[in-house]
Amino acid sequence: MVVIGEKFPEVEVKTTQGKIKLPDYFTKKGKWFVLFSHPADFTPVCTTEFYAMQKRVEKFRELGVEPIGLSIDQVFAHIKWIEWIKEKLGEEITFPVIADDRGELAEKLGMIPSGETQTARAVFVVDDKGTIRAIIYYPAEVGRDWDEVLRLVRALKTSDKHGVALPHKWPNNELIGDKVIIPPASTIEEKKKREKAAKKGEIECFDWWFCYKKL
């Protein structure tokens, strides 16, 4: 089972948009991707998730992130289900969906819960270098919140760009609002510099180990 910080495994997969190689299909275009699994096609909770993802797909793409689905179904089942979503719910699914009908990728990624034959609701956020940056799991009976995944991706990209950490529910944190956290000082000298910066009003601190600033 892969963990955060590892490279996404190199695999060729069947999808509703043809065969593709991961992670190269996205990383060679400078894209991040969000791979998410669902238990099965033609199921109610999964249908609400696909509908909601398509509603937000442009928000992901504005961040340079592409979604890609996966389940242990055959590609013809994916295609028929996608057709049903368009016909009945009015949303055309524009992202690829992997047909992992043998469960090989799902097994490799640890997507199949113990004693189950279907995938859990797993989410893998992979950056443009092919590195796994976040992993989230939900059980089959609870649907995911794509707005939280969007927030997670924005936070990861902000952390990469500015070398900061992001608080609970950023940018709507109860303590510091949309401000970002400066990583704690790791030496006595750095601690003193933080205290001086706080006195000058360059940063704000609750204490030397908890400092924050406006981007």
Sequence and secondary structure as in RCSB ss.txt:
>XXXX:A:sequence
MVVIGEKFPEVEVKTTQGKIKLPDYFTKKGKWFVLFSHPADFTPVCTTEFYAMQKRVEKFRELGVEPIGLSIDQV
FAHIKWIEWIKEKLGEEITFPVIADDRGELAEKLGMIPSGETQTARAVFVVDDKGTIRAIIYYPAEVGRDWDEVL
RLVRALKTSDKHGVALPHKWPNNELIGDKVIIPPASTIEEKKKREKAAKKGEIECFDWWFCYKKL
>XXXX:A:secstr
   TTSB   EEEEETTEEEEETHHHHTTT EEEEEE S SS HHHHHHHHHHHHHHHHHHHTTEEEEEEESS H
HHHHHHHHHIIIII     S EEE TT HHHHHTT S TT SS  EEEEEE TTSBEEEEEEE TTS   HHHHH
HHHHHHHHHHHH  B  TTTTSBTTTBT EEE    SHHHHHHHHHHHHTTSSEEEETTEEEE  
